[in-house]
Amino acid sequence: MKAAVVYYSRSGITKKIAEKVQAKFNADMIFVEPEKAYKSFPGAIIRVIREKAGKKNPAPKAAPADFGAYDTVFIGFPVWAATIPDFLQEYIRRADLAGKRVIPFATAGNNGREESLSALKALLPDSEITDYFYTSMKEPADADAWLEGIRE
Ligand SMILES: Cc1cc2nc3c(=O)[nH]c(=O)nc-3n(C[C@H](O)[C@H](O)[C@H](O)COP(=O)(O)O)c2cc1C
């Protein structure tokens, strides 16, 4: 497989899994930054609540990468407000991932498993979404076992 890992991580939990993917599949890392960084935990919570209330529409800092060379694209994210962070959703919307195998991984506190997957399916109707991995503080899942199960 020729893989890329598209991910966002504010506090490092998702990043650790992204690094495992990189190590196992020799994948290229693509860190998606928001236009304006989310810093402290309380600051991020307040901002996301405001954004959800429609006061601001967050965007990614850079245009999407060219995914032409990849057959598989991993997409990793923390669950925010029970779904994929909005600026990352916008990045995914702008990216050309049609026909690609997309393997999502999410880290969370305690919810957003199904909501995140349906959001991704809606954003990528022309991609083959497989091997979804979700882990939470409440019910931690084994990322190494997940990686073992993914076909090359
Ligand atoms: C702004 C914000 C919103 C969050 N919303 C949720 C949520 O709705 N559900 C949940 O289970 N966890 C939520 N969390 C917790 C994160 O998903 C969790 O800590 C995640 O593993 C952090 O990953 P990271 O270290 O890669 O940023 C939220 C965290 C932040 C900062």
The ligand as an SDF file (V2000), in Angstrom:
LIG
                    3D

 31 33  0  0  0  0  0  0  0  0999 V2000
  -13.0580   21.1350   21.9800 C   0  0  0  0  0  0  0  0  0  0  0  0
  -13.1560   19.7070   22.4360 C   0  0  0  0  0  0  0  0  0  0  0  0
  -14.3560   19.0210   22.2910 C   0  0  0  0  0  0  0  0  0  0  0  0
  -14.4540   17.6780   22.6810 C   0  0  0  0  0  0  0  0  0  0  0  0
  -15.6470   17.0350   22.5100 N   0  0  0  0  0  0  0  0  0  0  0  0
  -15.7290   15.7120   22.8360 C   0  0  0  0  0  0  0  0  0  0  0  0
  -16.9540   15.0040   22.6270 C   0  0  0  0  0  0  0  0  0  0  0  0
  -17.9580   15.5440   22.1750 O   0  0  0  0  0  0  0  0  0  0  0  0
  -16.9800   13.6960   22.9470 N   0  0  0  0  0  0  0  0  0  0  0  0
  -15.9060   13.0250   23.4590 C   0  0  0  0  0  0  0  0  0  0  0  0
  -16.0020   11.8260   23.7070 O   0  0  0  0  0  0  0  0  0  0  0  0
  -14.7230   13.6740   23.6580 N   0  0  0  0  0  0  0  0  0  0  0  0
  -14.6130   15.0010   23.3650 C   0  0  0  0  0  0  0  0  0  0  0  0
  -13.4360   15.6580   23.5700 N   0  0  0  0  0  0  0  0  0  0  0  0
  -12.2650   14.9060   24.0780 C   0  0  0  0  0  0  0  0  0  0  0  0
  -11.3040   14.5040   22.9630 C   0  0  0  0  0  0  0  0  0  0  0  0
  -11.9760   13.8600   21.9050 O   0  0  0  0  0  0  0  0  0  0  0  0
  -10.2620   13.5050   23.4820 C   0  0  0  0  0  0  0  0  0  0  0  0
   -9.6110   14.0230   24.6000 O   0  0  0  0  0  0  0  0  0  0  0  0
   -9.2660   13.1710   22.3740 C   0  0  0  0  0  0  0  0  0  0  0  0
   -8.6960   11.8930   22.6220 O   0  0  0  0  0  0  0  0  0  0  0  0
   -8.1460   14.1970   22.2690 C   0  0  0  0  0  0  0  0  0  0  0  0
   -7.2940   13.8450   21.1990 O   0  0  0  0  0  0  0  0  0  0  0  0
   -5.9660   14.6870   20.8690 P   0  0  0  0  0  0  0  0  0  0  0  0
   -5.0350   14.5460   22.0510 O   0  0  0  0  0  0  0  0  0  0  0  0
   -5.4000   14.0090   19.6770 O   0  0  0  0  0  0  0  0  0  0  0  0
   -6.3320   16.1000   20.6150 O   0  0  0  0  0  0  0  0  0  0  0  0
  -13.3220   17.0010   23.2320 C   0  0  0  0  0  0  0  0  0  0  0  0
  -12.1260   17.7180   23.3840 C   0  0  0  0  0  0  0  0  0  0  0  0
  -12.0240   19.0520   23.0090 C   0  0  0  0  0  0  0  0  0  0  0  0
  -10.7290   19.7980   23.1830 C   0  0  0  0  0  0  0  0  0  0  0  0
  1  2  1  0
  2  3  1  0
  2 30  2  0
  3  4  2  0
  4  5  1  0
  4 28  1  0
  5  6  2  0
  6  7  1  0
  6 13  1  0
  7  8  2  0
  7  9  1  0
  9 10  1  0
 10 11  2  0
 10 12  1  0
 12 13  2  0
 13 14  1  0
 14 15  1  0
 14 28  1  0
 15 16  1  0
 16 17  1  0
 16 18  1  0
 18 19  1  0
 18 20  1  0
 20 21  1  0
 20 22  1  0
 22 23  1  0
 23 24  1  0
 24 25  2  0
 24 26  1  0
 24 27  1  0
 28 29  2  0
 29 30  1  0
 30 31  1  0
M  END
$$$$
